Amino acid sequence: REMVQKNPRVLLYSLEQNLRPKLHFYLVKTLGMSLTRVQTLLRKYPQFVDYNLDNTILPITQYLVQDILFSKDEFSKILFKFPRLVTWSLHKIKHVVGYLRYELGMDASQTKRVLFQAPQVINLNTEGTLKPKVQYFRDTFSLNDQ
């Protein structure tokens, strides 16, 4: 009932074409998420079912698992912590990863660690939020690229 109240569109989706592929085959079978965690994810963010599996969710998964080298278990934990990850375009995610790697000079493992510990960083604007904060730490506390 709670999920329907938060996202009534869930009733409009096809069980076979939308809900089962996303919830059972993707979250449970592919990522290995427990049913309890799927329930919690849906309570936290029922809009997860609104996003297209083939055009949005799978490309993000593929990028973070194959290019950033998260295991499926690690990615499952990220998605559980920050289900709104699927609201961002792959372009936006790559832009933030590029900022971390090339503007801040983080290596692959450091970037991976940042995204695992605080996946919400993907939500931030590089020009308006990340750069000014990094500059503040550099200027105020003499924190350089170390």
C-alpha positions, 0 to 999 in steps of 0.5 A, spaced: 500 500 500 505 504 501 509 503 495 502 505 491 501 511 495 508 514 493 508 512 486 501 510 483 504 509 476 506 502 479 499 499 478 500 501 470 506 497 469 506 490 466 508 485 470 511 481 465 514 487 461 516 491 466 516 489 474 518 482 474 524 484 469 526 489 473 525 487 480 526 479 480 531 478 474 535 484 475 535 486 482 534 479 485 537 474 480 542 479 476 545 483 482 543 478 488 539 483 492 535 479 497 528 480 497 528 484 504 533 489 500 528 489 494 522 491 499 527 496 503 529 499 496 522 500 493 519 503 500 525 508 500 524 509 492 518 506 489 520 511 483 525 506 481 520 502 477 519 508 473 526 507 469 527 503 463 531 497 464 534 497 457 536 504 456 537 507 463 539 502 468 543 496 464 547 501 461 549 505 468 550 498 471 554 496 465 559 502 466 560 501 473 561 494 473 565 493 467 569 500 466 569 502 474 570 495 476 565 494 481 563 487 483 555 486 482 555 485 490 558 492 490 554 495 485 548 492 489 550 496 495 551 502 491 544 502 488 541 500 495 544 506 498 542 511 493 537 508 488 536 515 485 543 513 481 538 511 476 535 518 475 542 520 472 544 519 465 550 515 463 553 522 460 552 525 467 555 519 471 561 519 466 562 527 467 562 526 475 567 520 474 571 524 469 572 530 474 574 525 479 579 522 475 582 527 471 580 534 474 582 531 481 587 526 479 584 520 483 586 513 480 581 508 479 581 505 486 580 512 489 575 514 484 571 507 486 572 508 493 569 515 493 563 512 489 562 506 493 562 510 500 558 516 497 555 515 491 550 521 492 557 525 489 554 523 482 548 528 484 553 534 485 554 539 479 561 539 478 562 547 476 557 549 481 558 545 487 564 540 487 570 545 484 568 550 489 569 546 495 575 543 492 578 550 491 576 552 498 579 546 501 585 547 497 585 555 499 583 555 506 587 548 509 593 548 503 590 541 501 593 540 495 593 534 490 595 529 495 
